[in-house]
Amino acid sequence: MLRFRNTLTGELEPFEPIEEGRVRIYACGPTVWNFAHIGNFKTFVFYDVLRRYLRFRGYKVTEVMNVTDVDDRIVEQTIELKISIEELTTKYLDYFLEDMATLNIEKPEVMPKATDHIPEMVALVEKLLANGMAYEAEGSIYFRISAFEPYGKLSGKKLEGNQAGRGGRVDAQEYAKADVSDFVLWKAPKLEGERSWDSAIGAGRPGWHLECSAMSMKYLGETFDIHAGGEDLIFPHHENEIAQSEGATGKTFARYWLHSKFLNIENQKMSKRFGNFKTLRDLLENGVEPMAIRYLLLSAPYRTQLNFTADGLDAASASLERMRNFVRRVREAQSAPDGDGAGGAAAARMLEAFQAAMDDDLNTSVALAAVFSLVNEVNPMIDARKISDADREAILAAIERADGVLGVLALGEDESVPAEILELVAQRTEARRSRDFRLADEVRDRITAAGYVIEDSPDGTKVRKR
């Protein structure tokens, strides 16, 4: 049975969706004012593994990931740069989508922008004003935390924990409040040149928390299955989402809350102050392969702190190459007509162990160990030429099924070698036959520079994309 560690209860709980066979997920997405850093992408890879595994288990998945394209930082930056919100955020959203594709992160079914959903946010604020959960002060509108008795049920923090200055970016500007614990829903413009929207509740712009509640309920309903995010969002962001959503509807907002731990860089918290702030593009510019980054980010269970190191990247690259070589060996293994089916049986055991690990709150570390157990078990069978065609099909199908969740092998990609590379291989073979080893080495270097690897073996020379 699939089980998740629910932040709301602190318990490992069996997963039971509201609607049989269908799962609705809301995942807190990027704030598009800058490049996402590698810690963000640990969370985004977790979202991707979650949705992929739910599909692996047979569920139809609807994932909504919001795009925050208006908040204090965005407003302040656009004023400073003298550009529009659209000009700033469109650029960084495009970069984010490129980075997602680079890491083989599937695009969610819905990626709503906050600025496209102002009417829904205004309607939610009107509900809260009507039932006394919100109030107006100096043109801004605030949520009255004292009116929501269960406040703190997600984080364990109570009213005194939400004081001014502890809400991060939501308290970046000073606003009048009836109580320091209250948080802003709708912000009246305070800065010269600040973007605002005219509405029935006055001119202003939405608070960060309000955006997520309005968009999640529009696309997933007033109650949905899973709300996911990074651990830094538990308080105050997700706590405030619960308060304003349940305060407006009187219904449970999300049934399961899943939170990913962030990562350290070389045993140190990632921070611009420490000079170790890394974006995906920083790593790519240093020659790191994208799938090695993805592999490392998912190698630790999502609730586990990951130490992101150069040695860890090297190990991830080596593990990834080992998996790729295994797939090639299985594909190219000489068929044994009288195989005993041991390879197919090993593949079945791997899938069983893989699913058991992933059912245990997405334990990707143990799931990867199951894949490598198959590698260790089957490689000697290949050496002994005991793999039948049926074994080969079963093993490749099992690896493809597991990688449908892990997303690191890209098994569907075209692995054919271009004619010009095959011509170079033929030139090198002829040079070696003629004992012109200097020319053979030069041709090998040209093949390597083009991104391909030469492998010489007793069975002949093979070439593959690096």
N, C-alpha and C positions, 0 to 999 in steps of 0.2 A: 504494500500500500504506500502510495506517495505521501510523504509527510514533510511539513515545513515548520521551522522554528518561527513562531508568530511573535513579533515584537510586542503586540498588544497584550498577550497573555504571558509571554516568557516561556511558553511550553512548546514542545515538539508535538504538533497536532496532525492528524490525518487530514488530507486535503479533500474537501467535498465542495465542489462548485455549486453555485446557486441553481444553475441550469445544467442538467445532465449532458455531458459531452461537449460543453462549451465553457470557455474561461474568458473573463473580461479582466484586463490588466491596465492599471494606470501607472506609468513610470515617469518620474520627474525628469524632465529633459534639460537641455542646455539653456543657459542664458547667453545670448549671442551678442556679446560685446567684446569678445576676445577669443583666442584659440582655446579649445578645451585642453586641459593638461592630462598627463598619463594617469593620474589618480582618478579623474573623471571617467576615463575609459575603462578602468577596472570595473566601475559600476555599470557602464554601458555594455561591456562584454557580459557581465552577469545578467542583465536584462535579456540579452540575446540568447544566452544558454538557457535561461528560464523558458522563454517562448519556444525555443527549439525542442526542449525536452517535453514540454506539455504536448506539443504536436507528436513527438515520438510516442507518447502515451495514448495518443488517439484523440486528443481534444482539438476542437476548433478554437483558435485563439484570436481574440481581438485585443490588440495592444494600442493604447493611446499614449503618446509621448509628447508632452507640451513643449512649445518653444517660447521661452520668455523673451519677448522683444520690447518690453518696456519695464523698467524698474529704476531705482535711484541712480545706479551706476551708469546705466545707458543714458538717462536724461542728462546727468552731469557731464558725461563724455561728449554728447552731441552738442551741448552748449559750449563746451571748451573748444571743440573742433569746428564749430559753426557749420554743422551738417545736420541733415534730417535723421530721424530715427530709422527710417527705411533705408537710407544710404548706409548707415553703420551696420544695422542688423542683417540686411540681406547679404552683405559681403561675408559676415562671419557665419551665417547659417549655411551658405554655400560651402565654406571651408569645412564646417562640421559634417555635412553630408558626404563630402569627399573623404574625410577621415573615417567615417563609418564604413564606407565602401572599401577603403584600404584595409581595414581590420575585419572585413567580411561580416560586418554586423548588418543583419537584415533590417530593412526599413519598416517601422511599425505601420499598422494599417491606417492610423490617423496621426498626423503631426500638426496639431492646431497651434496657430500663433495667438498670443494673448491679444494683440491689437485687432484681430479679426473677431473677437468675442466680447467686445465691450457691452453690447446689449444684454447678453446673458449675465454678465457680472453686475450690471445695474439692477437687473431683475432680482438677483440673489440678495443684494443689499436692501432692496425695497422690502423683501420678505422679513429680513432681520430687523429693519426699522419698525415694521408693522407689529412684530411680536415682542418688541421691547428688548431684543438682544443687541441692538445697535443704537447709537445716538450721534447727533451732529454737534460739532464744536468748531467754530471759526471756519466753516466751509468744508471741513473734512469730516468723515464719518468713521466711527470706531466701533469695534466689537466689545461689548461689555462682558468681560470674562466672569465676573461675579454672578452673571445670570445663567452661566452654564456650569451646573454643579459637577459634572464628571471631568472637568478640565484637569489635565495631567494624567489621564488614564493610560496614555501611550508611553510617555517618557518617565512618569513617576514624579515629575516636577509639578508643584502647585503654584498658586498665584504669585507668591513671592519670587518665583524663578523667572518670571517674565518681565522683570523691571526694565526701565528705560536703559538703553545701551547694551542690553544682552540679546537683542533680537537681530544682531548683524545688520545686514543692509536695509532691513525694513525700518530701522530707527536711524538711518543715516541723516535724516533731516528732523528738525524739531517740530512737533505738532502738539497742539493742545489736547489734553486728555482729562477725563474725569478721574481716572485712576492710572497710576503709572503702569499697572499690569495690562491695561487694555492695548489692543493693537489696531492699527489703521486698516480700514477696508477701502476707503476712497479718499484720495489725497487732493486737497485743493492746491492749485498752483502757488508756489512760494518763490520760485526763482525767475528772473527775467529771461524770457525766451523759452521757458519750460513748456513742453507739449502737454496739452490737456484736451479733453473731450467734453462737449456740452451734453448734458443728460438731464433726466427728470430729477436726479438727486444733486444736481449742481455741476458746475464745470470742475473737471479734475481728471485724475487717472487712477487706475486700480492699484491697490496694494498687492504685493507679491503673493501672499497667501490666497487672496481672493481669486486670482487667475486660475489656480489649479482646481479649486472646488467647482467653479463654474464650468470649466471645460471638461473635467472628468464626468460630472453628472450629465452634461449634455450628450456625451457620446456613449456613456456606459450605464447610465441610469443612476438613481439616487442611492442605490446600494449595489456594489460590484464586488468581485471576488478578491483581487489582489492589488494592493498599492505597494509599489517598490521605490526604493531610493537609496542614496548613500546615508551612512550612519550620521553624518553631520546634519541631516535634515529632520531627524526625529524631533528635535526641539530647537527653535519654536515652530518651524514651518509645518510639519505634519501634525503637531499638536493643535495648531491654530486651524489647519484645514478641517480637522475633526470637529472642532468647536463650532465653526461657522456653518459647516455643512449639516451636521446633526442639529444644530440650533435652528436652522431654517426648515428642515424636513421632519425632524423628530424620528428619523430612521437611522439605523446603522450605516455608516458611510462606506467603509471597506472592511471585509471580514478577515483578511490576512494581510499583515504588514511585514514586508521583507526588506531588510536593510543590509547593504554591503559595507564592509569595513574598507577604509582607504588603505593606502600603502605608504611605506617609507622608502626613501631613496638611500641606498647604502647605509642602512640602520639609522637614518635620520629623517625626521619629519620633513616632507617636501615644502619648501618655502622660498620665495624670492629672496628673503633675508639671508638664507643659508647658501644662496647661489646654486641650488640643486633643483630649481623649478624646471620641469621637463614637459614639453608638448610632444605629441606624436611626431610632428614634423622635425623636431630637434633630433629625435632618434633616427628617423629615416635619413636625414642629412648625414648622419654618421655611419650610414651603411647597414643599419640593422634591418633585417628582413621583417616585413609586417606580420607574417604568420608566426614568427618566433616571439614577437611582442604579444600577440593574441594568446599563444600557448602559455607564456609566462603568466599573463594576467588571469587565466582561468585555471592555472595549475594548483592554486590554493582555493579551498572552498570559500564561497563568497563572504561568509561571516568571519573569515580568518584574516588577520593582518598579513599582508604580503610585503616582503622586503625585496624591493626592485633593485637588482644589482647587475653589474657587468658580467659577473660570473654566472648569475642566474640566467641572463640572456644567452650566454654561451651554452649553458646546459640545456636551455629550451631549444636552441638551434640544433644541438646534437640529438636531442630526443626526437625532434621533428624529422630530421634527416633519417634517423633510424626507422621511424614509421614509414617514411616514403620509400626507403630502400626495401623494407619488408614487402610493401605492396608490389613493387617492381619484381621482386624475387618470386612472389606468388604468381604473378601474371606470366612470368617467363619460365617458370619451373617446368621441367620435362614431365609429361603426364605418365602416371603409373597406372596401366590398365587394371592391375590387380590390387589397387589400393584398398585398405581395410576400413576406410571411412573415419580414421582417427582425426584427420584434419577438420572434417565437418563437425565432429563431436566437440573438438576444442573450440571451434567458432561458436557453437551453441552455448558452451559453458561461459565463454567470454561475455556474450550478450546477457546472459542471466546475471553474472556478477556486475556487469556495467549497470544494468537496470537497478539492481539492489542498491548499489552505491548512490546512484542519482535519486532514487526514491528516498534516500536518507538525507533530506534537506539539500539536495544537489551537491553531493560530496564528489566534486570533480577530481580530487586527488586520488581517491580510491578507484574512481571510474577509469582514470588513465592507467593506474596500476593493472586493472583488468585487461586493458588493451595490450599492455606490454607482456602480460602473462601469456597471451596468445602468441605474440611474437616469439617469446622464448620457447614455447612449446612447438611451434610449427617450423621454425628455422631448421632444427635437426631433421625433421621429416623431409624438407626440401633437399637438404644435403644428401639424405639417404634415398632420394628419388622415390618417395612413398606418397606423393600427392596425386590423387586422381582428379579428373576433370570435375567431378561432383564436389570433391573437397575444395578445389580452387574456387568454384562458384560460391560455395557456402562461406568460405573465409573472406572473399572479397565483398560479398553481400553484408557480412557482419561488420567488417571495417567501415563500409560505406554507411551502414545504419548508425554506428557509433559516431562517425564523423559528421553525420547529419545534425548531431547535437554539439559536438566540439567545434566543428567548422574550421579546422586547421589544415586539412589536406587538399581541399578543392579538387576532389577526385573527378569531377565532371569536366575539368579543363582539358583542352586539346593538348595532348602530349606529343603530337607528331613533330618530327624534326624537319626543319626547312631543307629544301634541296641544296641550297648553297652550303649548309653545314655538312650535309652528307657528302658533298663533293670535297670539302676540306678533309673529312675523315678518310676518304679514299686516297687523297694526296698523301696524307700522313702514312697510311698503310703502305703505299708504294715506296715512300722514302725510307721507311723502316726495312722493307724488303731489300732495298738497294743499299742498306747500311749507311744511308745519309742521315745520321742521327741529328745533326745540327738543323737540317731542314725539317725533320720530323718534330723537333722541339719548337721550332718557329711556328709551324702549322698548329700544333697543340695550343700554343699561346694565343693564336688568333681565335681558335674555337672557344677557349676559356674566356677571352675578352668579350665574345659574343653572348656569353651567359650559358654555355653548355659544358658538360663534364664528359671526359673520355674515360672509359673503364676497360682495361685490358684484362682478359681472362683466358683460361685454356679453351673456352668455348668461342673465343673470338673477341673482337673489339666492339664495344657498345657505346653509344652516346645518348645523353639525356640532358634535359634542361636543368640548370642548377636551381 
